[in-house]
């Protein structure tokens, strides 16, 4: 991700980059947990049959 060079006010480029990377990981974890829950529900449903 490229940051605009004139965006120097506020958080700072290093911290903003770190926040973006952390958010990407957080979103990945949430999606992974949702998928795992669906997979467990599916497998338990198959086991009950």
N, C-alpha and C positions, 0 to 999 in steps of 0.2 A: 504494500500500500504506500503510495506516495503522498506526502504531506505538502501543503502549500508552504513555500518558504517564508511568507509574510505572516503566518499564523504563529506568532511568538507570545501572544498574551495567553494567560490562563494556565493550564496544566503543564504544558511543555511537550515537546515531540516524543521524548523518551517515555514519559509516563503515559501519554496517549497511546503509543504503540503497545506498551505493556498491557494497558486496559483492553485494547482490541484483541490481542492474543489471548488474554484470560477469558474474554467473552466468548471467543471461538471455542475454547476448550469446554467452557461451561455449557454451551449449547450442545456440543457433541455429547457430553455426559448425559444431558437431559434426554436427547434423542435415543442414546444407547439404552438408558434405563427404561424408556417407554417401549422400545423394541423388545427388550428382555422380558418385560411384563407380558406383552402380547404373546411372545414365544412360550412362556411358562403356561399361560392360559390355554394355548393351543395344545401343548404337550399333555397337560392335565386332562383336557377334554378327550384327547386320543386315549389316554390311559383308562378313563372311565368307561369307554366303549368296550 
